[in-house]
Amino acid sequence: MNRLKTVSIPFLTSILNSYSQIFFSNNRIFAIILLIVSFFDVYAGLSGVIAVLITNGAASLIGFNKKNICAGFYGFNSLLVGLGIGITYQFTIEFFILLIFASLLTLLFTIMLEGVIGKYGLPFLSVSFLLGIWMVMLAAREFSSLAISERGVFTMNEMYTMGGISLVRIYNWFTNLNLHESIVFYFRSLGAIFFQYHLFAGVLIAIGILIYSRIAFVLSLIGFYAAYLFYQLLGADINAIGYTYIGFNFILTAIATGGLFIIPSRYSFLWVLLLTPLIAVIATSTGMFLSILQLSVLSLPFNIIVLLFLYVLKFRERGHMKPEVVGAQQYSPEKNLYTQQNYLNRFNPSFPVHLSLPFWGNYIVTQGHNGEYSHQGDWENAWDFEIVDEKGNTFKNEGRFREDYYCFNKPVLAPADGWVEDIHNGIDDNEIGEINLDQNWGNTIIIKHNEQLFSKISHIKKGSFKVEKGSYVKKGNILAYCGNSGRSQVPHIHFQVQKEAFIGSSTIDYPFATYILGKNNHIELKSFDRPEKDEIVSNIVKNDALEKAFHFIPGQKINLHLISPEKKEGKITWSVHVDLYNNTYLLCKISNAKAYFRDTGDIFYFTHFEGNKNSLLFYFYLGAYKVPKGAYKNMTIEDHYPLSALNNPILIWLQDFLAPFYIFLDTKFTLSFESINETLSGSEIKFLSNAQVSSGKKINKKICFEFLIKNNTIDSFTIFEKDKHILVRWAE
């Protein structure tokens, strides 16, 4: 039974996804609607299903990627070929033979294009459909055993045969609606994607698009009506949009370039308007050439424009957010937008190297950016750090000697992994109050983090270097010790980031990834920020208990003991996995839910969730969304979930329509430490977290969590939602 379930579910999923992938979707409801629409012509629908079965079966038998088969990547082009020839020819044995080999040919084209186009990071779209159906149509003219179908000539009779008088009445009602011609053309254009040319098919597809994606639905309207107005403006044949295969090109291109391969935004919507006339030009010009062979342009304009646009964007040198190409495809414009916004806010890919402070313990910023002493002009983006005591002094005694300064001879650390690019050593440390103007930077080390990112630390103690030029260092390794060499009156650490490798290079504005800011008995975790003058800062001091509790290793099994509100108890097991792209995640076998996470060493993050949102794993994802590896009283951690994570359907639907232009919802995460106790067996830590959804000042939903860390593991976590709570204990 389990074996049958394991095989049948992916098999059915691959069929449904082959339908929804035509609109770049993996939505099951949408797929079922499209499947129904394809059977408005029974034989065409049957041909489509057979084509998918042959293609997916052959792909599996040959040994192609199972994930791609299940996602429908190989099936949707053959589906279109099956629908196209199924509605053209009579369903006979001869036709069935042709369908088999047409499906195989399309599969081969798909695999070839996956390699040829895919190596440029581009989607193969429906190019293999075009190649497959054009070749079959041309060859079929020489196959005398094939008969052209007469279906569609007597529409009413066919409707009556399919659904009786009720279906005929529905069809007549739609046909007789007093609709503007543009609305009729819009629905006909949608139906034409599945080779169905009446309103009812288009209406169902439009409903499916609306269920699948509100942004995609809006884009379909924008793309179509931009084309409609353009045709009227230039005096072109407006009927070409509604009564040929041209109209759907504008719809598919708008969805693809406005929200699927490009992050939805005002820039992507603008480009939809700019690309629409180009589609019209290509549709008209290619149609003239193909008419010589008596072939339709089908989806050729859509393929040309989308591939051309995505390829050209790869050559940009600036303005990469206008518009922004999708990084990790979610197969939903909303998910692409919300996930990308969340990722940008949390991890800021503009700063790919995550720098930490180059020291241990608490230091005060004695000079920050645009400093009053020396951080000016080309060198304005730099910091000076010193150690300060409780009284605000940076030295003991009278401060007349280097050794009186707390930071003198203290370790200087590597801010990130990299190669030691250069070391300047041998410069004597100054006596207090003296300055070496001839050797301005003093003893200095430069570390290369990537081709255009270097960090420089200066005024280091003479002869204190622990690394050599050319050696590789890891973040946190001791490089040398703080000194007073060069243009330095008192011992301090000078730190800056630059694009070039030489000493004296101009600085760039580059933040520290994470650090602790202590201010007025309040502790704050800063992310991708820049310490300011007189602020006391430090790296996160790791707590062993938190470090071990949130250190999940691939292959690890986590056994949970669940106590429900009704006093029912159950056992759940999670496992830790890593995918082909080295992304680590927790998997719940019962719900098949996945919670992806990232461990930066200082902070544990959940980055993405897939699956059942009623599962226990989803609540764990919410409660432990961002956990620092250091425990601090009086510190509150804040973060934000993707908008689609928690919101109720009505609110998120409203937000979806406005999302490319305005965000009115907020999904906020907070964490605070309630108690930190040291015991003989280690730390015992309790922290509280909250997941909250709000619109403006109104809180729409709130879930609270309590985590207890004991014996270097998560002892329990409790979920509080409305009037119920669920206790979960970690089992041995």
TALINMO-V864813 format. One record per helix or strand of 3 or more residues. SS is the DSSP state (a for helix, b for strand). FROM is the first residue (numbers start at 1). TO is the last residue. If there is no record, write none. Layout:
BEGIN
ss->(SS SS)
from->(FROM FROM)
to->(TO TO)
END
This chain:
BEGIN
ss->(a a a a a a a a a a a a a a a a a b a b a b b b b b b b b b a b b b b b a b b a b b b b b)
from->(2 28 42 66 75 93 118 127 155 181 199 214 239 247 266 300 333 363 377 382 402 411 418 443 453 478 493 512 522 536 544 557 569 584 593 603 616 626 635 649 665 682 698 713 724)
to->(23 38 62 71 86 116 120 140 175 192 212 234 243 260 292 313 347 367 379 386 404 413 424 450 460 482 498 519 529 538 549 563 578 588 599 610 623 628 640 658 679 695 710 721 731)
END
